[in-house]
Amino acid sequence: MNIQKLESWVSRLFFAGAFLLLVVALIERIGHVYGYSFIQVTKVFTMVEMAVVLLVFVIAIQLRAIREELKRNP
């Protein structure tokens, strides 16, 4: 497995994880409005922060891939 495939898979995994965390945080927030709580171990804002961190890594990986592609084909 070459490094480009690995970067692609990691990027997809992080993006899916960030999206999942954001969806869970939104569902939890809507649940709080109605008086329910699905996840007791963390706050909603903490889940959003984790999603943002994963998205920052995705952006960094994508920018690195773009830079490498531009180096190969100027």
Secondary structure as the mmCIF struct_conf table of DSSP 4:
data_model
#
loop_
_struct_conf.conf_type_id
_struct_conf.id
_struct_conf.beg_label_comp_id
_struct_conf.beg_label_asym_id
_struct_conf.beg_label_seq_id
_struct_conf.end_label_comp_id
_struct_conf.end_label_asym_id
_struct_conf.end_label_seq_id
HELX_RH_AL_P HELX_RH_AL_P1 ILE A 3 VAL A 33
TURN_TY1_P TURN_TY1_P1 TYR A 34 GLY A 35
BEND BEND1 PHE A 38 PHE A 38
BEND BEND2 VAL A 41 THR A 42
HELX_RH_AL_P HELX_RH_AL_P2 VAL A 44 ARG A 72
#
